[in-house]
């Protein structure tokens, strides 16, 4: 049984027990004058007819027993409800804490993967202070870029292919539109201002594009 089902069962049962208790108390108040009058008559005739007095008091005793039983059951259900509520509250707090820890851990793992890339940038900057060959500098930064991209790709990151594709609001964000260079590019992406990315096939950032008209 789930916590939700248990709570529903408690509310239903407790409601019935409360109704029984309130009804019994109302009947007890309504019958009080008659009971008192009957008690006076019983005192007058108690010596002569003890068996009759005992028989008349039997229903009252039964109602008191039912009322006591209903109150006891209500107290038991209330105790169960309080325990269940405390358990649910602890579960909610524990789940929230675990979710925060999971997010923090995931961010830490990604940052740890990026540290070697930062080290490569630091070494490249230091080496470029005395290096004059521009081609070597470009090659070094290209290697670092590719290394960083592969790290991100291993985490599920993928670029959105936009240029030349039909404009799609699910992946593209139109910045402006210009006359299409040719008929084939009408309604398609002519230029990509900012590349978009997918993370595990979900849009992480929309591609900012220019549309041909």
C-alpha positions in Angstrom: 0.0 0.0 0.0 1.4 3.4 -1.0 1.5 6.4 1.4 -1.2 8.1 -0.7 -3.5 5.1 -0.4 -2.8 4.8 3.4 -3.7 8.5 3.9 -6.9 8.1 1.9 -7.8 5.0 4.0 -7.1 6.9 7.2 -9.3 9.8 6.2 -12.2 7.6 5.3 -12.0 5.5 8.4 -11.4 8.4 10.7 -14.3 10.3 9.2 -16.6 7.3 9.9 -15.4 6.9 13.4 -15.8 10.6 14.2 -19.3 10.5 12.8 -20.1 7.5 15.0 -18.7 9.3 18.1 -20.6 12.5 17.4 -23.8 10.6 16.7 -23.5 8.6 20.0 -22.8 11.8 22.0 -25.8 13.5 20.4 -28.1 10.5 21.2 -26.6 10.5 24.7 -27.5 14.2 25.2 -31.0 13.7 23.7 -31.7 10.7 26.0 -30.3 12.3 29.1 -33.6 13.8 30.4 -35.5 10.6 29.7 -32.7 8.6 31.3 -32.7 10.7 34.4 -36.5 10.3 34.7 -36.2 6.6 34.2 -33.5 6.5 36.8 -35.8 8.1 39.4 -38.6 5.7 38.6 -36.1 2.8 38.8 -35.0 3.9 42.3 -38.6 3.8 43.4 -39.2 0.3 42.1 -35.6 -1.1 42.4 -36.4 -3.1 45.6 -39.5 -4.7 44.1 -38.3 -5.4 40.5 -34.4 -5.7 40.3 -34.5 -7.8 37.1 -36.6 -5.3 35.3 -34.2 -2.4 36.1 -31.3 -4.4 35.0 -33.0 -5.2 31.6 -33.9 -1.5 31.0 -30.2 -0.4 31.6 -28.8 -3.0 29.2 -29.2 -0.8 26.0 -27.5 2.1 27.7 -24.6 -0.1 28.6 -24.3 -1.3 25.0 -24.3 2.2 23.6 -21.5 3.2 26.1 -19.5 0.2 25.0 -19.8 1.1 21.3 -18.9 4.7 22.0 -15.8 3.6 24.0 -14.8 1.3 21.2 -15.2 4.0 18.5 -13.1 6.4 20.5 -10.4 3.8 20.9 -10.4 3.0 17.2 -10.2 6.7 16.4 -7.2 7.2 18.7 -5.5 4.2 17.0 -6.1 5.6 13.5 -4.9 9.0 14.6 -1.7 7.5 15.9 -1.2 5.6 12.6 -1.8 8.8 10.7 0.7 10.8 12.7 3.4 8.1 12.2 2.6 7.9 8.4 2.7 11.7 8.1 6.1 11.8 9.9 7.4 9.0 7.6 6.2 10.8 4.5 7.8 14.1 5.6 11.1 12.4 6.2 10.9 10.8 2.8 10.2 14.2 1.2 13.2 15.8 2.9 15.5 12.9 2.1 14.5 13.0 -1.6 15.1 16.7 -1.9 18.5 16.3 -0.3 19.4 13.5 -2.6 18.3 15.5 -5.6 20.5 18.4 -4.7 23.4 16.2 -4.0 22.9 14.5 -7.4 22.9 17.8 -9.3 26.0 19.0 -7.4 27.8 15.7 -8.1 26.9 15.8 -11.8 28.2 19.4 -12.1 31.4 18.4 -10.3 32.0 15.5 -12.7 31.6 17.7 -15.8 34.0 20.4 -14.3 36.5 17.7 -13.5 36.4 16.5 -17.1 37.1 20.1 -18.2 40.2 20.6 -16.0 42.7 19.0 -18.4 41.4 21.3 -21.2 42.1 24.3 -18.9 45.6 23.0 -18.2 46.1 22.8 -22.0 45.0 26.4 -22.4 47.4 27.5 -19.6 50.3 25.7 -21.3 49.5 27.1 -24.7 49.3 30.7 -23.4 52.6 30.3 -21.7 54.2 28.8 -24.8 52.8 31.5 -27.0 54.7 34.2 -25.1 58.0 33.2 -26.9 56.5 31.5 -30.0 56.4 33.5 -33.3 55.1 30.8 -35.7 51.4 31.7 -36.2 50.7 28.3 -37.8 51.9 26.4 -34.7 49.7 28.7 -32.5 46.6 28.0 -34.6 47.3 24.3 -34.6 47.7 24.2 -30.8 44.4 26.0 -30.2 42.6 23.8 -32.7 43.8 20.7 -30.9 42.6 22.1 -27.6 39.2 23.0 -29.1 38.8 19.5 -30.5 39.7 18.0 -27.1 37.2 20.1 -25.3 34.5 19.3 -27.9 35.1 15.6 -27.5 34.7 15.9 -23.7 31.4 17.7 -24.1 30.3 15.3 -26.8 30.9 12.3 -24.4 28.4 14.0 -22.1 25.7 14.0 -24.7 26.2 17.4 -26.3 25.7 17.7 -30.0 25.5 20.8 -32.4 22.3 21.5 -34.3 22.8 21.4 -38.1 21.0 24.6 -39.2 22.5 26.2 -42.4 20.6 25.3 -45.5 17.9 23.5 -43.5 14.2 24.4 -43.5 13.4 26.8 -40.7 12.1 24.9 -37.7 10.9 26.6 -34.6 11.7 23.5 -32.6 15.4 24.1 -33.2 15.9 27.6 -34.6 15.3 31.1 -33.4 15.0 33.6 -36.2 17.0 36.8 -35.8 16.1 38.4 -39.1 15.2 37.6 -42.7 16.8 38.6 -46.0 16.0 38.0 -49.6 17.0 34.4 -50.5 20.1 34.1 -52.7 18.2 31.6 -54.8 14.9 29.8 -55.0 16.1 26.8 -53.1 16.9 28.8 -50.0 13.4 30.4 -49.6 12.0 29.5 -46.2 15.4 28.0 -45.2 18.3 29.0 -43.0 20.6 31.2 -45.0 23.1 32.0 -42.2 23.8 30.9 -38.6 24.6 33.7 -36.2 25.0 31.5 -33.1 25.2 27.8 -33.1 22.6 25.8 -31.2 23.2 22.6 -29.3 21.3 19.5 -28.2 21.9 17.7 -24.9 20.7 14.1 -25.1 18.5 15.0 -28.1 16.8 17.8 -26.2 17.4 21.5 -27.2 20.0 23.1 -24.8 20.3 26.2 -26.9 18.4 27.3 -30.0 20.3 28.2 -33.2 20.0 31.9 -33.9 19.6 32.1 -37.6 18.8 34.3 -40.6 16.0 33.1 -42.9 15.8 33.5 -46.7 12.6 35.0 -48.1 
